[in-house]
Amino acid sequence: MIRKMLALIAAATAAVLVGPAGPARAATIWVPASCATGAFGTVTVDELGHYLTPAHMSLCEPYQSRFNYEIVLFLPDTTVPFAFGTNLRPYEASGPSDVIADFLPKSPTPLFGLCLMRDIDTRVACVRIDTAADGIATSTPIAVDDSLVASPVTFLRKPPVILYQYCGTCVTMQPS
C-alpha cells in the first residue's frame, strides 16, 4: 500500500515537473522559427568561475514577435540536456539577437557543449568548451550533429533547483 502511494506521488510529481508529453505542449511555449542562423564567440571564465560565451541568433524569415530560441548545455556524461521555458529568448525584429551564455558549474567541468536551438530538435550552431588543467578554457565550433551534442533535449517550463538558487544543468543568458 505504501509503495503504491509513493509510486503515485512520484508519478504526480513527474507530471507536474515535465508536463504533458509531445510537441503540442512545446509548441504552446516554445514557438520556433522555421529558419534561423547563429554562432558562438570565444569563451571566457570570470573570477567566480562562470563560463561566459557570447552568441547571436538571427531570423532568416519574416520576424514574428512570438518566435523564440534557447541555448542548451550538453555534458559528456549521462546528464540529460534540458531547455527551460524560463530561458527562451526572443529574436530581434531586425539583425542579430546578441546574448552571453553563462554557465556556472558546481565543480570543474573539463568538457561541455553549448548549442543555439531554434526548437527542441533543431540545433543551429554548437560549440565545444574545453578547460585545461590550468583553468584556461577554449571554445571550438563543432557540427550540430557532433556526438557531444547529439543527445535528445528535454523541455521543461522551469529549471529544477538542486540547491537554493543553483541549477547544475542551467545556462542563463545575459544581454551582451
C-alpha positions in Angstrom: 0.0 0.0 0.0 2.8 2.4 0.9 4.7 1.5 -2.2 1.7 2.2 -4.4 1.1 5.6 -2.7 4.8 6.5 -3.1 4.7 5.5 -6.8 1.5 7.6 -7.2 3.2 10.6 -5.6 6.3 10.2 -7.7 4.2 9.9 -10.9 2.2 13.0 -10.0 5.4 15.0 -9.2 6.9 14.0 -12.5 3.8 15.0 -14.4 3.9 18.4 -12.7 7.6 18.9 -13.4 7.6 17.6 -17.0 4.0 18.3 -18.1 2.2 16.5 -20.9 4.5 14.8 -23.4 4.6 15.6 -27.1 5.0 18.5 -29.4 1.7 20.2 -28.6 3.0 21.3 -25.2 6.3 22.6 -26.6 4.5 24.4 -29.4 2.4 26.4 -26.9 5.5 27.7 -25.1 8.5 27.4 -27.5 7.4 28.9 -30.8 10.1 28.0 -33.3 11.0 29.9 -36.4 11.3 27.8 -39.5 14.7 29.4 -40.4 17.4 31.0 -38.2 21.2 31.3 -38.2 23.5 31.7 -35.3 27.1 31.5 -34.0 29.1 31.5 -30.8 32.0 33.7 -29.9 35.1 32.9 -27.7 34.5 31.7 -24.2 36.0 33.4 -21.1 35.9 32.4 -17.5 35.3 35.1 -14.9 36.8 35.3 -11.4 33.8 33.5 -9.9 34.1 30.5 -12.3 31.3 31.5 -14.7 31.9 30.3 -18.3 30.7 33.3 -20.5 30.3 32.6 -24.2 28.8 35.3 -26.5 26.3 34.1 -29.1 23.9 35.5 -31.6 20.8 34.3 -33.4 19.1 35.9 -36.5 15.9 35.1 -38.3 16.1 34.3 -42.0 12.4 34.6 -42.4 10.0 37.4 -41.6 10.0 38.5 -38.0 7.2 37.4 -35.7 7.3 38.5 -32.0 6.2 35.1 -30.8 9.3 33.3 -32.2 12.0 32.4 -29.6 15.1 30.3 -29.2 17.3 28.7 -26.5 20.8 27.8 -25.6 21.2 24.3 -24.3 24.1 22.8 -22.3 25.4 19.3 -23.2 27.6 17.4 -20.7 29.5 14.3 -21.9 28.2 12.1 -19.1 24.7 10.7 -18.6 23.1 14.1 -17.8 20.0 14.8 -19.9 20.3 18.1 -21.7 17.5 20.4 -20.8 15.9 23.5 -22.4 13.9 25.7 -20.0 11.0 27.9 -20.7 12.5 30.5 -18.4 15.5 30.9 -20.7 13.6 31.2 -24.0 14.8 34.4 -25.8 13.1 36.4 -28.5 14.7 37.3 -31.8 15.3 40.9 -32.7 13.0 42.4 -35.2 15.9 43.0 -37.5 19.5 41.9 -37.2 21.1 39.5 -34.7 19.9 38.9 -31.2 23.1 39.0 -29.1 23.4 37.2 -25.8 26.0 35.8 -23.5 25.6 32.2 -22.4 26.5 32.0 -18.7 27.2 28.5 -17.2 28.4 28.1 -13.6 29.4 24.5 -12.9 29.2 23.2 -9.3 32.7 21.6 -9.8 35.3 21.9 -12.5 33.9 20.8 -15.9 36.7 20.0 -18.3 34.4 19.5 -21.3 30.9 20.5 -22.3 29.0 21.7 -25.3 26.5 24.5 -26.0 24.0 24.7 -28.8 21.8 27.5 -30.1 18.5 25.8 -30.8 15.5 27.2 -32.7 13.3 24.4 -31.4 13.6 21.3 -29.2 15.1 19.3 -32.1 17.0 21.8 -34.2 20.5 22.9 -33.4 21.5 26.0 -35.3 25.1 26.3 -34.1 27.2 24.4 -31.5 30.4 25.0 -29.6 32.7 22.7 -27.6 34.2 24.2 -24.5 37.5 22.5 -23.2 39.1 23.5 -19.9 42.8 22.7 -19.4 44.3 21.7 -16.0 45.5 25.2 -15.6 41.9 26.5 -15.8 42.2 28.1 -19.3 39.1 27.5 -21.3 38.9 27.4 -25.1 35.9 27.2 -27.4 35.7 25.4 -30.8 32.8 25.4 -33.1 31.5 21.9 -33.8 29.0 20.3 -36.1 25.4 20.4 -35.0 25.4 16.5 -35.2 28.6 16.1 -33.2 28.4 13.2 -30.7 28.9 15.7 -27.8 25.7 17.5 -28.6 23.7 14.6 -30.1 21.5 13.7 -27.1 17.8 14.4 -27.3 16.8 17.6 -25.4 14.1 17.6 -22.8 12.0 20.8 -22.4 10.7 22.0 -19.0 8.9 25.1 -18.2 11.1 25.8 -15.2 14.6 24.5 -14.2 14.9 22.0 -11.4 16.6 23.7 -8.4 19.1 21.3 -6.9 20.4 23.7 -4.2 18.9 27.0 -3.2 19.3 29.3 -6.3 21.6 26.8 -8.1 20.8 24.7 -11.1 23.5 22.3 -12.2 22.1 21.9 -15.7 21.2 25.5 -16.4 22.7 28.1 -18.8 21.4 31.6 -18.2 21.5 34.2 -20.9 22.6 37.7 -20.3 22.3 40.6 -22.7 25.6 41.3 -24.4 
